[in-house]
Amino acid sequence: MTSLPQSSSGLSASSRPKLSSVLVIGAGMSGLVAARTLHNAGINVTVIDKGRGVGGRLATRRLAVSDKESQQIEGKLEGKVDHGAQYLTAHEGDFIALVEELREHGVLNEWRTTSGDRPATPRYYSPDGMTAVAKYLAQGLEVRLAERVLRLEYDAHADKNFSTDSSQITTSAGTQQGWRARTDKDATLHADALIITSPVPQTMMLLETLDSARLAEMLPDTTRILLNTIEYSAALVLMLALKESPRFLGQPLAPNGGIRLDTKHVWWLADNQRKGISPHVPTLTLHATPEASREHWDTREEELIPLLLRDVSDYIGMQEIVTHSLHRWRYSRVLKPFPEPYCRLQSQFPCYLAGDAFTRSEWLPTRAEDAALSGLAAARALLLERA
Ligand SMILES: Cc1cc2nc3c(=O)[nH]c(=O)nc-3n(C[C@H](O)[C@H](O)[C@H](O)COP(=O)(O)OP(=O)(O)OC[C@H]3O[C@@H](n4cnc5c(N)ncnc54)[C@H](O)[C@@H]3O)c2cc1C
C-alpha cells in the first residue's frame, strides 16, 4: 500500500496511539479473517454484524418442511440450501493454508462439479453448508450479532503527544478519543481502530455519517472517486425444497450436483442433496444471471419464479415444490474492484476498508478468497503500524 494517498497515517511512531481495541464491522469472510488474525496476535477485538448469524455472503438457509410434505416418515424436517457462495477456490498461499486447515477440521471437502470453467482448479464446499466456514473462523471471537452500526464518530487531536495507553486519552470535552460506533441497539462501541468490511456502497454511507470536514481530511477526492467506482452485480437466488429428488433430464448433473447452465435467466443450478448438505430433503439453488437479476430486481415472486423454473425444466423436469424462498443480493459479486487489498483512511486512529472489493487479482468477479486475503492484509497492516 504505498501507491495510494490514503495508505499511510502520516504519523511518526511516537505520535501513534497504542492499539488496545479494534472493532471489525462485518462478520463475513473478510471481517472474520481480520478479527481472527488480530485476536491471535493478542489484540482485543470485537466483531459486529447486522445479520442474525455469521457468514455474510457465505450463506446457508434452512427450509422447513413437514413430514406430510416430504418422503420422510417422522417429524419436522429441514432442508438446507447454500444461497450465497457455492464453493471456495484457493490460489494464494495464505488462503491455500486456510483451506487446508478447514479441510483438516472437516469443514471443507473437495467438490467436483460439471461446470466447464477452470476445471483444473479444485473447488471446496462445506458438508454443513457454507456458513460452517464462518462459524469455524468465528470460534473464540467476541461477535455481536443482529446489531447494525448506524453511525460513526471520531475524536482525535492530531497535535497531541500521545501516551502509550490510548484508553487514557481524552478530549477536552472529556470523551474518549478514537472511534465510536453507534448501533441500532443504542450501544456505543469505542475502539482505537476500525476495520470495515461491508459492501463498499454501504461502507460509504456509514462513513458519510462522520462530520463532513473530518471525512474530507480522511478521504481525499482521488480515493473517494476510486471507492465510488467499485461495481457489484446483483443476484436473485431461488431456493426450492422438492417432494422428490429431481431426475435431471437432458444434461445430467455430476454426482455432486452443481452445474453452470447459462440459460437466458439462470446461470447456476445446484442440488444441495447431491452436494451433501441436505441429506433428508431434496433442495435446489438457482442463481439468476446478472442480466436477469438486474432486469427483474423488482419483479414480484409470483412472476419471477415461473420464469426461472421454465429455464431449468429441461434439466429437472416438472417437480413438485414443497416450499421456496427467494433472496435478493443487491451486492453479490464485485465486477470492478479497488486495485489494492485494502484502503486505509488518513486518520490518526486507524480505519481500514476491506472486503472482496479490495484486491489486486485480475480474476473477476472477485471471490471469497479475495475477501479473506483483504481481511488478512488489513489486519497485518494494522499490526505492523502499531508494532
Ligand atoms: C449468489 C452469490 C454467489 C457467490 N458464489 C461464489 C462462489 O461460488 N465462490 C466464491 O469464492 N465466491 C462467491 N461469491 C462471492 C463471495 O460470497 C464473497 O466474495 C464473499 O463472501 C464476501 O465476503 P466479505 O466479507 O467481503 O463480505 P460479506 O460476506 O458481504 O460480509 C459483510 C458483512 O457486513 C455486514 N454489514 C454490512 N453493513 C453493516 C452494518 N452497518 N453494521 C453491521 N454489519 C454490517 C453484513 O451483514 C455482512 O455480513 C458469491 C456471492 C454471491 C452473493
PDBQT file of the ligand as one rigid body, heavy atoms in Angstrom, charges set to zero:
ROOT
HETATM    1  C1  LIG A 401     -25.038 -15.505  -5.048  1.00  0.00    +0.000 C 
HETATM    2  C2  LIG A 401     -23.558 -15.471  -4.772  1.00  0.00    +0.000 A 
HETATM    3  C3  LIG A 401     -22.745 -16.491  -5.245  1.00  0.00    +0.000 A 
HETATM    4  C4  LIG A 401     -21.377 -16.473  -4.990  1.00  0.00    +0.000 A 
HETATM    5  N1  LIG A 401     -20.607 -17.534  -5.394  1.00  0.00    +0.000 NA
HETATM    6  C5  LIG A 401     -19.304 -17.583  -5.020  1.00  0.00    +0.000 A 
HETATM    7  C6  LIG A 401     -18.545 -18.755  -5.259  1.00  0.00    +0.000 A 
HETATM    8  O1  LIG A 401     -19.061 -19.785  -5.710  1.00  0.00    +0.000 OA
HETATM    9  N2  LIG A 401     -17.224 -18.746  -4.896  1.00  0.00    +0.000 N 
HETATM   10  C7  LIG A 401     -16.632 -17.637  -4.297  1.00  0.00    +0.000 A 
HETATM   11  O2  LIG A 401     -15.438 -17.697  -3.964  1.00  0.00    +0.000 OA
HETATM   12  N3  LIG A 401     -17.358 -16.526  -4.049  1.00  0.00    +0.000 NA
HETATM   13  C8  LIG A 401     -18.673 -16.480  -4.378  1.00  0.00    +0.000 A 
HETATM   14  N4  LIG A 401     -19.420 -15.378  -4.067  1.00  0.00    +0.000 N 
HETATM   15  C9  LIG A 401     -18.744 -14.197  -3.500  1.00  0.00    +0.000 C 
HETATM   16  C10 LIG A 401     -18.430 -14.391  -2.011  1.00  0.00    +0.000 C 
HETATM   17  O3  LIG A 401     -19.560 -14.854  -1.340  1.00  0.00    +0.000 OA
HETATM   18  C11 LIG A 401     -17.985 -13.043  -1.457  1.00  0.00    +0.000 C 
HETATM   19  O4  LIG A 401     -16.888 -12.574  -2.229  1.00  0.00    +0.000 OA
HETATM   20  C12 LIG A 401     -17.539 -13.076  -0.007  1.00  0.00    +0.000 C 
HETATM   21  O5  LIG A 401     -18.329 -13.933   0.770  1.00  0.00    +0.000 OA
HETATM   22  C13 LIG A 401     -17.572 -11.646   0.521  1.00  0.00    +0.000 C 
HETATM   23  O6  LIG A 401     -17.120 -11.612   1.868  1.00  0.00    +0.000 OA
HETATM   24  P1  LIG A 401     -16.982 -10.204   2.610  1.00  0.00    +0.000 P 
HETATM   25  O7  LIG A 401     -16.589 -10.494   3.998  1.00  0.00    +0.000 OA
HETATM   26  O8  LIG A 401     -16.124  -9.301   1.794  1.00  0.00    +0.000 OA
HETATM   27  O9  LIG A 401     -18.441  -9.536   2.569  1.00  0.00    +0.000 OA
HETATM   28  P2  LIG A 401     -19.827 -10.052   3.198  1.00  0.00    +0.000 P 
HETATM   29  O10 LIG A 401     -19.889 -11.521   3.221  1.00  0.00    +0.000 OA
HETATM   30  O11 LIG A 401     -20.898  -9.314   2.456  1.00  0.00    +0.000 OA
HETATM   31  O12 LIG A 401     -19.766  -9.527   4.716  1.00  0.00    +0.000 OA
HETATM   32  C14 LIG A 401     -20.060  -8.198   5.051  1.00  0.00    +0.000 C 
HETATM   33  C15 LIG A 401     -20.901  -8.218   6.326  1.00  0.00    +0.000 C 
HETATM   34  O13 LIG A 401     -21.099  -6.880   6.775  1.00  0.00    +0.000 OA
HETATM   35  C16 LIG A 401     -22.347  -6.831   7.428  1.00  0.00    +0.000 C 
HETATM   36  N5  LIG A 401     -22.755  -5.427   7.498  1.00  0.00    +0.000 N 
HETATM   37  C17 LIG A 401     -22.983  -4.566   6.472  1.00  0.00    +0.000 A 
HETATM   38  N6  LIG A 401     -23.305  -3.347   6.952  1.00  0.00    +0.000 NA
HETATM   39  C18 LIG A 401     -23.290  -3.431   8.313  1.00  0.00    +0.000 A 
HETATM   40  C19 LIG A 401     -23.560  -2.514   9.372  1.00  0.00    +0.000 A 
HETATM   41  N7  LIG A 401     -23.873  -1.233   9.113  1.00  0.00    +0.000 N 
HETATM   42  N8  LIG A 401     -23.478  -2.952  10.638  1.00  0.00    +0.000 NA
HETATM   43  C20 LIG A 401     -23.147  -4.243  10.923  1.00  0.00    +0.000 A 
HETATM   44  N9  LIG A 401     -22.884  -5.158   9.951  1.00  0.00    +0.000 NA
HETATM   45  C21 LIG A 401     -22.951  -4.754   8.667  1.00  0.00    +0.000 A 
HETATM   46  C22 LIG A 401     -23.238  -7.687   6.544  1.00  0.00    +0.000 C 
HETATM   47  O14 LIG A 401     -24.374  -8.148   7.273  1.00  0.00    +0.000 OA
HETATM   48  C23 LIG A 401     -22.290  -8.807   6.131  1.00  0.00    +0.000 C 
HETATM   49  O15 LIG A 401     -22.435  -9.942   6.956  1.00  0.00    +0.000 OA
HETATM   50  C24 LIG A 401     -20.808 -15.388  -4.274  1.00  0.00    +0.000 A 
HETATM   51  C25 LIG A 401     -21.629 -14.374  -3.773  1.00  0.00    +0.000 A 
HETATM   52  C26 LIG A 401     -22.996 -14.412  -4.011  1.00  0.00    +0.000 A 
HETATM   53  C27 LIG A 401     -23.874 -13.347  -3.407  1.00  0.00    +0.000 C 
ENDROOT
TORSDOF 0
